[in-house]
Amino acid sequence: MKLATGFRFFPTEEELVSFYLRNQLVGTTQQMHLVIPVLNIYDIEPWDLPQLAGELCRADTEQWFYFTPRQEREARGGRANRTTASGYWKATGSPSYVYSSDDRVIGMKKTMVFYKGKAPAGKKTKWKMNEYRAIEAVTTTPMVNTWCSFRFKAHYKLVPFLITICSFYLFTKCS
């Protein structure tokens, strides 16, 4: 498929969560995989990810997107294993909310940095990842369902589906 000159896939956080991730979760629009493929990113080194980007976005030199299946132990409430053969992804800062244009919380964003080597002595690289997850408002008393009970302030919980969306980019400092 030939794209218009200057085309670049650059969605907002709201679009990533409310359109792309939600449609992937319910199984609609198979054409999305031309832009955002499904890939287990923890089996692949970050510098190999650009070549595996969606068919319509491989030429992008700044940012790449992937749907990533959640690990089984993470889905049951455990901690995710974010290691590759040569390093690991480490969360930085606190998770933040993703808001819709009408100011509703629709998702959660977690930023991670890739470190080469074994923890805790790994060497920080320029590879960064934003992991997005859909969340929903809980209108009743929170349930005791541990596999989807990662709670936030107020009453929000992760949508109990087994996929997230991740964006990758190289961090370059401005001089």
N, C-alpha and C positions, 0 to 999 in steps of 0.2 A: 504494500500500500504506500503510495507516494503522499508525503505530507507537504503542506504549504511552506514556503520559505519562511524561516523565522519561528516555526512552530516549536514550542517548548511546553512540556507538561509541568505545570507549576501550581498544584491545587492548594487551597487554604486548608488549615487544620480542620475547619468545619466540614469542608467537602470530603476530606479524607475519611472522617468518622461517619458523618451523616449519609453520604452517598456511597462511596467506594466500599468501606468496611461493612456497612449495614447490608448492602446488596450482595456482597460476598457471603455474609453470614446466612442470608436467606436463599442463596443459590441462584440469583438472577443475573442477567447480563454477562454471558460468557465472553463477550468481546473485551471485557476489562483486562483479561489476561494478556492482551496485546500490549497493554500499558503496564499493568502490575501483575507479574506472574506469582504463582504459589511456589515457595521455595523454603526449605529448612535452612535458614541462614546460619545456624550454629554448626552445620557440617562443612561450611565453606569459609575460607579466609576472606576478610573484607576487601582486599585488593583484587580478588577474583570475581566479586559481585557485579561490577559494571558490565562485564561481558555476558552476564546472565540476566540482565535487565530485560524488561518487556520489549518486544520487537519494535514498537514505535518509539522507544525512549533510549535505545542503545547509544545513540550519538550524543546524548547529554553528557557533559563532562563535569557536572557539578552535583547532581542529586539523582538517586535511584530509589525505586519503591518496590516492596515485595510484601505479599501476604505470607505470613509465617504461622504454621501450625503451632499451637501451644503444646508444650511437652505434657505428657500424661501426669507426671507427678505435680506439675504446676497447676494443672486443672483441678487436682484434688486438694489444693490448698498448700502444697509444698513449695519449696524454693526452686526457681528455674536454674538449669545448668547452662550457663552462657559461655561455655568454653569451646574453643576450636583446637585444632592440632598445634597451632603455634602461639596461642594466647587466650585472652578472655575479655569479655565485655563487662565493664564496671559501671554501675549506676552513678551518676553525678547529680548532686542537688536533690531536691524533693520532687516527687511527682506533682504535676499540675493538672488542672482541669482544662478541658476543651469545651468552649461555650458555643452555642448556636447563635445565630443573628438575633434571636429574640431572648437572649441571655439565659437560656436553660443549659444546665450541665449535660453534655452528651457523650463525653469521653474523658479519658485520662491520658496524659502524655508523660513518658519517662525518657530522660535523656541519658545516653550511655557513651562511654569512650572505650576504644579498643586498646588493650595493653598487650605487648608482646612479651612472652615468657610466662612463668608461673607466678601466681599470687603468693605473697604480697610484693614480691620483688620485680614485678613486670615493668617494662618501659613503656610509657605513654606514647601513643602514636597520634597521627592527625585524623584518624578515622572516628567519626561520630555517628550515632544512630539515635533517632527518635522513635520510640515504640508507642503506638496508639492503640488504645482499647476502648471499646464501646462500653458505656455504663448506662444504667437506667435509674430513674428515681424510684424509691421504694415508698409506696403510699401507706402501707400497713406496717405492723411491727416487723422488724427484721427477722427473717427465718434463720434457723440454725443449720443451714445447708453449707457445710464447710468448703466444698469445692468451688463455690462461687461467692464466698462471703468476705472477700477482701473489701472491707468497709472504708468509707471516707467519712469526713465530718458530715453532719446531718445524716440523711438517709440515702446513700447511693451505694450501688453494688455493681460489680462487673457483670456484664451480660454473660450468661453461662454457655458461651460458645467457645469452641476450641481453635480460634484463629485470631491473630492480631495483624496490624499493618505496620510496617517499619519503613522509615526513610533513612537513607544513608548519604553521607556527604563527607568531603574532606574539609577539615577546618583549616582555614588560612587566615593568619593575622594580617590586619591592615597595617601598613607602615606609617 
